[in-house]
């Protein structure tokens, strides 16, 4: 039975819950899921009914890897545009990365600047990662106590001078500090020595760019990261896994009890090196999109649990920075609004179900960040939902995206899964491409 304060019932023949997909009525009270009830439950007096028919009611997606670039590089993106794109794509919670904004989120003072900018613009709930750079070990604990969800570092150059990478000694020092207070270190894992030794041939050929970011760079960095984590009993997370060669190493570490988790991204799971035209630098990202056989192995890693979650790594820029030269073009894929249909299109082709997609794109990222009120349709969680028409298709028109810059590797692709609406704490925030006024909250780590 639902409680006396229920003011909203959401009903669908297909509700994705932790126990599976089934017909159900979801009772909402005060922005929280009160109960998941049988489909034909009577609507309480005074409650409003929203019946979605056969459209699927999913938990709102949680994207823990978004470069919003605000303040400082707002020509690239910003909290207003990024969170609108997120809401339109079924994402109801995102975590902002600490770099590409000015200032970067490497001190409490910088965090407060970013929170002040985000607060009036957030259409979805928004939290923040801190950054770990060579000079800020002393700032890590204060940042954690201020509510960041963990700390990002690079093991190779980040591409922006204000966010330098950590060498192995600095990595160990930062990791030990973070482990000391029970925090999480999330890592861009590419080894700089392998990158330096790889052939560097500027120009429009994607094959040359791919050769410049070899799998060995990822594999070696991940091997070293696991060794540090094992020695320090630290909790670490591998960002945007591209090289499937690292999967056996990660699986073995998990079996040994090393506290390591892993994400991959829609572009690695739906796009392949073989399809990238020369000069098409909208496909450039680091680590790179690899071959189809590599992609097959990444999907196998998702299926067996070696890869925990799928997040966007939305890293946009202005059109002029995507020059036809892969060596000099900015590296980053814009996909925030498209991740759910992109993944669903490929997942359904490979025999997976929306239950799997909800686990990879909502439950697992929420668990990674410790967002205990997000990530599932069950009593006690925030009433955050995405309503998806999974059989419907659309062709990606960059001009219709809410991203600040309409540059995307998905242009012209036909995808399955149309997001009909998104709901945040029981309030509809997006419906058929129309956005409500921003009601997102700034999130801090549970303390």
C-alpha positions in Angstrom: 0.0 0.0 0.0 1.1 3.6 -0.6 1.3 6.1 2.2 -1.2 8.9 2.9 1.0 11.6 1.4 1.1 10.2 -2.2 0.4 12.9 -4.7 1.5 11.3 -7.9 1.1 7.9 -9.6 3.3 7.0 -12.6 2.0 4.0 -14.5 3.4 1.9 -17.3 3.2 -1.6 -18.7 7.0 -1.7 -18.5 8.6 -0.3 -15.4 12.3 -1.2 -15.0 13.0 -2.1 -11.3 15.9 -3.8 -9.6 13.8 -7.0 -9.7 13.1 -6.8 -13.4 10.8 -5.1 -15.8 7.1 -5.5 -15.1 3.8 -3.6 -15.3 3.6 -1.4 -12.2 2.3 1.8 -10.7 5.0 4.0 -8.9 3.6 6.1 -6.1 5.4 9.3 -5.4 5.2 11.4 -2.2 7.1 14.6 -1.6 9.5 13.9 -4.5 10.4 10.4 -3.2 9.3 7.0 -4.4 6.8 5.9 -1.8 6.1 2.4 -3.2 6.2 0.3 -6.4 2.7 -1.2 -6.6 0.7 -3.5 -8.9 -0.2 -1.9 -12.2 -4.0 -1.8 -11.5 -3.6 -0.2 -8.0 -6.4 2.3 -7.3 -5.2 5.9 -7.6 -5.5 7.5 -4.1 -7.8 10.4 -3.7 -6.1 13.7 -4.5 -3.2 12.1 -6.4 -2.5 12.7 -10.1 -2.1 9.8 -12.5 0.4 9.9 -15.3 -0.1 6.8 -17.6 2.7 6.2 -20.0 1.0 3.2 -21.7 3.7 0.9 -23.2 6.5 3.4 -23.0 9.2 2.3 -20.6 9.6 3.9 -17.2 13.4 3.9 -16.4 15.2 5.2 -13.4 16.7 8.6 -14.3 20.2 8.1 -15.7 23.2 9.1 -13.6 26.2 10.4 -15.6 29.3 10.7 -13.5 31.6 11.9 -16.3 30.6 15.3 -17.8 32.9 18.2 -18.7 30.7 21.2 -18.3 33.6 23.7 -18.6 31.8 26.4 -16.6 33.1 29.0 -15.7 36.0 30.0 -17.9 35.4 28.0 -21.1 31.7 28.6 -21.5 32.0 29.0 -25.2 32.6 25.2 -25.1 29.6 24.3 -22.9 28.0 25.6 -19.6 25.7 24.4 -16.9 22.6 25.9 -18.6 23.2 24.1 -21.9 24.8 20.9 -20.5 22.0 20.2 -18.0 19.3 21.0 -20.6 20.9 18.4 -22.9 21.1 16.0 -20.0 17.4 16.4 -19.1 16.4 16.0 -22.8 18.4 12.7 -22.9 16.9 11.1 -19.8 19.8 12.0 -17.4 18.6 13.4 -14.1 21.9 13.5 -12.2 25.4 14.4 -13.4 28.8 14.9 -11.9 31.0 17.6 -13.3 34.7 17.0 -14.0 37.2 19.3 -12.3 39.1 20.4 -15.4 38.5 22.5 -18.5 36.8 25.1 -16.3 38.7 28.1 -15.0 39.4 27.8 -12.2 39.7 24.0 -12.0 38.1 22.3 -9.0 41.4 21.8 -7.1 40.7 23.9 -3.9 37.7 24.5 -1.8 37.7 28.1 -3.0 37.5 27.0 -6.6 34.7 24.5 -5.7 32.7 27.3 -4.2 33.1 29.4 -7.4 31.9 26.6 -9.5 28.9 25.8 -7.2 27.9 29.5 -7.3 27.9 29.5 -11.1 26.0 26.2 -11.3 23.3 26.8 -8.8 20.9 29.0 -10.8 21.5 27.1 -14.1 21.1 23.4 -13.2 18.2 21.6 -14.8 19.3 18.3 -13.3 20.9 17.5 -9.9 24.6 18.3 -10.2 27.6 17.3 -8.1 31.3 17.8 -8.5 34.5 15.8 -8.6 37.7 17.4 -7.2 41.0 17.3 -8.9 44.3 15.8 -7.8 47.3 17.6 -9.3 50.9 17.6 -8.2 50.6 20.8 -6.1 47.4 20.2 -4.1 47.8 17.1 -1.9 47.1 19.5 1.1 43.8 20.5 -0.5 42.4 16.9 -1.0 41.0 16.4 2.5 39.4 19.9 2.7 37.8 19.3 -0.7 36.4 16.0 0.4 35.0 17.5 3.6 33.5 20.2 1.4 31.4 17.5 -0.4 33.2 16.5 -3.6 32.5 12.9 -4.6 36.2 12.0 -5.2 39.2 13.1 -7.1 40.2 12.9 -10.8 43.8 12.7 -11.9 45.7 12.3 -15.2 48.7 10.0 -15.7 49.5 11.7 -19.1 49.0 15.4 -20.2 45.4 16.5 -19.8 45.5 19.0 -22.7 45.1 22.1 -20.4 48.1 23.5 -18.6 46.2 24.4 -15.4 45.5 20.7 -14.7 48.9 18.9 -14.9 49.3 15.1 -14.7 50.7 13.1 -11.8 53.9 11.0 -12.2 54.1 7.7 -10.4 55.5 9.1 -7.2 52.9 11.9 -7.1 50.2 9.3 -7.9 51.2 7.2 -4.9 51.3 10.3 -2.7 47.8 11.5 -3.7 46.4 8.0 -3.6 47.7 7.4 -0.1 46.2 10.7 1.1 42.8 9.9 -0.4 42.8 6.4 0.9 43.6 7.7 4.3 40.2 9.4 4.5 38.3 6.7 2.5 37.9 8.7 -0.7 37.8 7.6 -4.3 40.5 8.3 -7.0 39.3 8.3 -10.6 42.0 8.1 -13.2 42.6 8.9 -16.8 45.0 6.0 -17.3 47.3 6.4 -20.3 51.1 5.9 -19.7 53.0 9.0 -20.9 56.1 6.9 -21.9 54.2 4.7 -24.3 52.5 7.8 -25.8 55.9 9.5 -26.2 57.3 6.4 -28.0 54.3 6.0 -30.3 54.5 7.3 -33.9 53.3 10.9 -34.2 52.1 11.7 -37.7 50.0 14.9 -38.0 47.3 15.0 -40.6 43.8 13.9 -41.4 44.3 10.2 -41.3 42.5 8.5 -38.4 44.8 5.5 -38.7 47.7 7.7 -37.8 45.9 9.2 -34.8 45.0 5.7 -33.6 48.6 4.6 -33.8 49.6 7.6 -31.7 47.5 6.3 -28.7 48.3 2.6 -28.5 46.5 0.1 -26.3 49.8 -0.5 -24.4 49.5 3.0 -23.0 46.2 2.2 -21.4 47.3 -1.3 -20.4 50.5 -0.2 -18.7 48.9 2.6 -16.8 46.1 0.4 -15.6 48.6 -2.2 -14.5 50.5 0.4 -12.4 47.3 1.8 -11.0 46.1 -1.6 -9.8 49.5 -2.2 -8.2 49.3 1.0 -6.2 45.7 0.4 -5.2 46.6 -3.1 -4.0 49.5 -1.9 -1.9 47.6 1.0 -0.4 44.2 -0.7 -0.1 42.9 2.3 -2.0 39.7 2.6 -3.9 40.3 3.5 -7.6 38.2 3.9 -10.7 39.4 3.6 -14.3 37.9 6.2 -16.5 36.7 5.7 -20.1 38.2 2.3 -20.8 39.0 1.9 -24.5 41.5 -0.9 -24.6 39.9 -4.3 -24.3 43.3 -5.8 -23.7 43.2 -4.5 -20.1 40.1 -6.5 -19.3 41.8 -9.7 -18.1 44.1 -7.6 -15.8 41.1 -5.8 -14.3 39.1 -9.0 -13.9 42.0 -10.6 -12.1 42.4 -7.6 -9.8 38.7 -7.7 -8.9 39.0 -11.4 -8.1 41.9 -10.6 -5.8 39.8 -8.1 -3.9 41.5 -5.0 -5.3 39.1 -2.1 -5.0 38.9 -1.2 -8.6 35.9 -0.2 -10.8 35.8 0.6 -14.5 33.7 2.6 -16.8 33.4 2.8 -20.6 31.5 5.2 -22.8 28.9 5.2 -25.6 31.5 6.2 -28.3 33.7 3.2 -27.5 30.7 0.9 -27.5 28.8 2.1 -30.6 31.4 3.7 -32.9 34.4 1.9 -34.5 37.7 3.0 -36.0 36.8 1.5 -39.3 34.0 3.9 -39.8 35.8 7.2 -39.0 36.4 9.2 -42.2 39.7 11.0 -42.6 39.6 14.5 -41.3 36.4 13.8 -39.2 37.8 15.0 -35.9 34.4 15.0 -34.3 35.4 11.4 -33.6 38.7 12.3 -31.8 38.9 11.5 -28.2 41.7 10.2 -25.8 41.9 7.3 -25.4 40.7 6.7 -29.0 37.8 4.9 -30.5 39.3 1.5 -31.5 38.5 -1.3 -33.9 35.3 -3.4 -34.1 36.9 -6.5 -32.6 38.0 -4.4 -29.6 34.4 -3.1 -29.2 33.1 -6.7 -29.2 35.4 -7.5 -26.3 34.3 -4.4 -24.4 30.7 -5.5 -24.7 31.8 -8.9 -23.3 33.4 -7.1 -20.4 30.1 -5.3 -19.7 28.2 -8.6 -19.9 30.5 -10.4 -17.4 30.7 -7.4 -15.0 34.4 -6.5 -15.5 33.2 -3.1 -16.8 30.8 -1.6 -14.2 29.2 1.3 -15.9 28.6 3.4 -18.9 29.0 7.2 -18.7 29.3 9.9 -21.4 32.7 11.6 -21.0 30.9 14.5 -22.7 33.8 16.7 -23.6 32.7 19.4 -26.0 34.4 22.3 -27.7 33.7 25.0 -30.3 33.6 24.0 -33.9 36.8 25.8 -34.8 38.8 23.6 -32.4 37.8 20.5 -34.4 40.3 21.1 -37.2 40.8 18.4 -39.8 44.2 17.5 -38.3 43.8 14.8 -35.8 47.0 15.8 -34.0 46.0 19.3 -33.3 42.2 19.1 -33.0 40.6 19.2 -29.5 39.9 15.6 -28.3 36.4 15.0 -27.0 33.1 13.5 -28.0 29.8 15.4 -27.5 27.2 12.9 -26.6 25.4 13.9 -23.4 21.9 14.0 -24.9 22.4 10.9 -27.0 24.0 8.3 -24.7 20.8 6.5 -23.9 19.5 5.9 -27.4 23.1 5.2 -28.7 23.7 2.5 -26.1 20.1 1.1 -26.4 20.5 0.8 -30.2 23.7 -1.3 -29.9 22.5 -3.2 -26.7 19.3 -4.4 -28.3 21.3 -5.5 -31.4 23.5 -7.6 -29.2 20.7 -9.2 -27.2 20.7 -7.1 -24.1 17.7 -5.6 -22.4 16.7 -2.2 -20.9 17.3 -3.8 -17.4 20.9 -4.0 -18.4 21.0 -0.5 -19.7 19.5 0.8 -16.5 22.1 -1.1 -14.4 25.0 0.2 -16.5 23.8 3.8 -16.9 21.9 4.5 -13.6 22.4 2.0 -10.8 26.1 1.5 -11.2 27.2 5.1 -11.7 25.0 6.0 -8.6 26.7 3.3 -6.6 30.1 4.5 -7.8 29.5 8.0 -6.4 27.6 6.9 -3.3 24.4 8.5 -4.5 22.1 6.3 -2.4 18.9 8.2 -3.3 19.6 7.8 -7.1 19.8 4.9 -9.5 16.7 2.7 -9.1 12.9 2.7 -9.0 12.3 1.5 -5.5 10.9 2.9 -2.3 13.0 5.5 -0.6 14.8 6.8 -3.7 14.3 10.1 -5.4 11.5 10.1 -7.9 13.8 10.5 -10.9 12.7 8.9 -14.1 13.2 8.7 -17.8 10.3 7.7 -20.1 11.6 6.0 -23.2 9.8 4.8 -26.4 12.3 2.0 -27.1 11.0 0.9 -30.5 10.8 4.4 -31.9 13.6 5.7 -34.0 15.1 9.1 -34.9 17.9 10.4 -37.0 20.4 12.6 -35.2 20.3 16.2 -36.3 23.0 18.2 -34.6 20.9 21.4 -34.9 18.2 19.9 -32.6 20.6 19.1 -29.7 20.8 21.3 -26.6 24.6 21.1 -26.4 26.1 24.6 -26.8 28.0 23.5 -29.9 26.3 21.2 -32.4 29.4 19.1 -33.1 28.8 15.4 -32.6 30.1 12.1 -34.0 26.5 10.8 -34.1 25.3 13.2 -36.8 23.1 11.5 -39.3 22.9 8.2 -37.4 19.5 6.6 -36.9 19.0 5.5 -33.3 16.4 3.5 -31.4 14.9 4.9 -28.3 13.1 8.3 -28.1 13.2 10.0 -24.7 9.6 11.2 -24.2 10.1 12.9 -20.8 12.4 13.2 -17.8 11.3 13.6 -14.2 13.3 15.0 -11.2 11.9 14.3 -7.8 8.4 13.8 -9.2 8.4 16.9 -11.4 8.5 16.7 -15.2 11.6 18.6 -16.3 11.7 17.7 -20.0 9.0 16.5 -22.4 9.2 16.1 -26.2 12.0 18.5 -26.5 10.5 21.2 -24.2 12.4 22.1 -21.0 11.0 23.4 -17.8 12.7 26.1 -15.7 15.8 24.8 -13.8 15.0 23.0 -10.6 18.2 20.9 -10.2 19.9 20.8 -6.8 23.6 20.9 -6.1 24.6 17.6 -4.6 27.3 16.8 -2.1 28.7 13.5 -1.0 26.8 11.8 1.8 28.7 12.5 5.0 
